[in-house]
Amino acid sequence: MSKFFHFSCVLCQSALKQGANGICSSCQRKMKRYIYCGGCGAPLQYFACRCGNCRQLEPAWDRMVVIGHYAEPLSYLIHRFKFRKQFWLDRTLARLLLLAVYDARRSHGLTFPQAIIPVPLYHFRQWQRGYNQAELLAKILSRWLKIPCLSHIVKRVKHTHTQRGLTAHARRRNLKNAFVVGFSEGFPYESVALVDDVITTGSTLNEIAKQLRQLGVKEIQVWGLAHA
């Protein structure tokens, strides 16, 4: 019976005492966490809610939380989760993100949002992949934190070219009119968290955040697995 319920680390395959964690403490320590700006995620020597980068190009959201840099072994896990149809990694990655949220709450006063919103995929891309990785993460976090997950509030209505390799300006142009928020008035939440996988320039998140501001959302957090 004990062999049947044996759990292994998703990275190094070593035995786990707590199977729900999905990843051993040794592999967790190898993830490149860093001190970052609470606004844009830029590396800093000490935490600040805003940095010089934010003042030059202020993001449309208020706070950011990430697990760490987009580097191995975290990048390898995300790649498997996102491109190799290993959707069952959602729980392991969601738990790592939850720990990052708790750490931000403990170390610099992050408050929990009233709702969680996953960044959407264009419907054809989601059909190809079989799932929206951000939605899988958001639903698990919603259940653990007992915060509503609004999966269908934001829709991606424009098929855009991949953002990889584009300049910040090209990314913004590529995403123009790509999203709509399916809520006209009376939006009941003043604070939300947008959940995404990898955050690069933040162009996608900015486009969504701007529309949420028009609904009267006062605080927008961004929760991501990694910052590239």
Order of alpha helices (4+ residues) and beta strands (2+ residues): alpha-alpha-beta-alpha-alpha-beta-alpha-alpha-beta-alpha-beta-beta-alpha-beta
